Amino acid sequence: MDYHAIASKDLLKIKTLGELKASGYQPVSIKEELRKNLIQKIKTKQNVFEGIWGYEDTVIPDIERAILSKHNINLLGLRGQAKTRIARMMTLLLDEYVPVIEGSELNDDPLAPLSTFAKELIAHKGDQTPISWWHRSDRYTEKLATPDVSVADLIGDVDPIKAATMKLSYNDERVIHYGLVPRSHRSIFVINELPDLQARIQVALFNILQEGDIQIRGFKLRLPLDIQFVFTANPEDYTNRGSIVTPLKDRIESQIITHYPKSIDTGKKITAQEANLQGKPMERIHIPELLKDLIEQIAIEARNSEFVDEKSGVSARLTISALENLVSAAERRLYLNNEQETVARIADLMGVIPAITGKVELVYEGEQEGAGLVAYNLIGKAIRTQFVDYFPSPEQKKKDKEGNPYVLPLAWFGEGNTLDLLTSQSDKSYKELLHQVPGLEALVTKSIPRLAEKEKEFFMEFLLHGLAEYSQLSKRMLDTGLQFKDLFSSMFEMGNPSDDFDEDDE
């Protein structure tokens, strides 16, 4: 009988060691198991890491090569780069079920027992030894490395209560209470943020990786544990909190560098996939594609900003939270005005500032307002970057002799007119205000062919924001929205400290 040809439902009917032997089962190490199943996936063109975008040609091939080489893996990268998610998805490369000796705390393979309990049970019951089946979803252990993690947590310790209850000598290995690592025998074991683990704890791990030795309070046990180790580490931790000790690093065969999305399109896929919009009235809220681009551009600007600590990184969680807040800003306005539908606005980006301030580490931590100003500035930078993809560059038009296409709206503001766009404004009021500004609609329809009618006012507002970012207009943040006015007249007034805040001026 070929064990591998038996269907999962029939495997579960095998209840004893004798029946398992008759099935043709042979023990396979977890690394060989992962390798075998990966080869099958590669041959049939199946993607194991479904939903991991942007790594198709970089990180995923490296992981597959490491698995084919039967390596332990260290995923090295800044926060929010899907390291833990990748580790969790590796369980999909395990067999759906594997047999274990029933009642074994070390998940003993019936044909390759490790613990004293399993060996004694087989010696006593022989082929009648009961077995159970272990699903791959349970063959995964994850531990966050923190300074308070002890050797007892990971490896184990002597249990005096067990010794007293069973009347055993402390020289008997049965008095040992095993930690997470031995209990993860035949599993994937993940330690997140490895550099945070104390050096002496890391030292306790490297013997397990190479020799299979476990030392607990004088016991030197030869336990050839069968574990696929996956570690994650953030380069920031190497300087701020600790490092991976050299002997341990030497025993982790593959170190794989992760990275942030390399394009806006990839970032949008990740954000759309991860954002929690369940229960939102999305059929009543239209989100222009440009707004989704702007959210990704904010993250790109943050990663390049001199005010944001590049060693800390800017997690993909920033864009995910930002999209959720953007939708909620439009949703709130929908309810406030009792409207049937709405289009998200550029001004709604002011509602994503709380999603930005908590996701970036500033180079110079100052007052609370500092993070808010940086977030406001990042939104402005994103608008400035995207603006020239839709409209002529105001800076370039200044140099051209053809004339400034923005002369009509700028002249209107130059006459002393102001425009207040409030976050809670009804769609009707919003549209009426924008159409007061001469030349806006004509500029939008001329610059953007095949423009959706419902997005016309959105792009009219975007044009105003772009002119402000290119220092053609003044933009001021109000408690209830934004105010646009002539640039020169605003210079003679005391404005909000966020007026004209520009990284380049610092």
NORVENVEN-V332437 format. One line per field, one symbol per residue. psi: psi as a letter, one per 20 degrees, with the letter a starting at -180 (. if undefined). burial: + if it has 9 or more other ideal C-beta (glycine too) atoms within 8 Angstrom, else -. A space follows every 10 residues. Layout:
# NORVENVEN-V332437
psi: ???
burial: ???
This chain:
# NORVENVEN-V332437
psi: pogiipqghh giioirhghg ghijppqpqh hhgggghggg gghjkpohlp inqijhjfgg hgghhgghil qqpooprrqk kkghggghii hijqqgqqqq ppipijlpph imqgqggggh ghhgicijpq qrpoqhhilp pppppqhipr hhgggrrpoh gggggilqqi ipiiipoqah ghijpkrppp oqlghipqgh hhhhhhhghg hjppoolhpn pnnmqnpopp qqqphhhhhh iarpqghghh iohpppprrr piqhggghgg ghhhpnjpiq mhiiopoqhh hhghghhggg hhhipiipoh hhroqihghg hggghghhgh gghghhjlqh rrpqrhhihh iighhghiiq oqgopcrhhg hggggghhgg ggggghgiih qqphghhhhq iiqoijhghh hghhjjqqoo oqhjpqhggg ggghihoqig gggghhhnql pphijghghg ghgggghghk khrpppprhj bqpprpghhh hjqoaqiipk pphii.
burial: --+--+---- +--+-+++++ +-+-+----+ +++++++++- ++-----++- -++++--+++ -+++++++-+ ++++++++-+ ++++-+++++ +-++--++++ +--+-+++++ +-+++-+++- ++--++--++ +-++-+--++ +++-+---+- +++++++++- -++----+-- ---+++++++ ++++++++++ +++++++--- +++++++++- -+++++--+- +-+-++++++ ++++++++-- -+-++--++- ++-+-+-+++ +--+-+++++ ++--+-+--+ ----++++-+ ++++++++++ +++-+-++-- -+++++-+++ ++++++++++ ++++--+-+- -+++++++++ +++-+++-++ -+-------+ ++++++++++ +++++++--+ +-++--+--- -----+++++ +++---+-++ +++++-+--+ +-+++-+-++ +-+++--+-- +---++++++ ++++++++++ -+++++++-- +++++++-++ ----+--++- +-+---
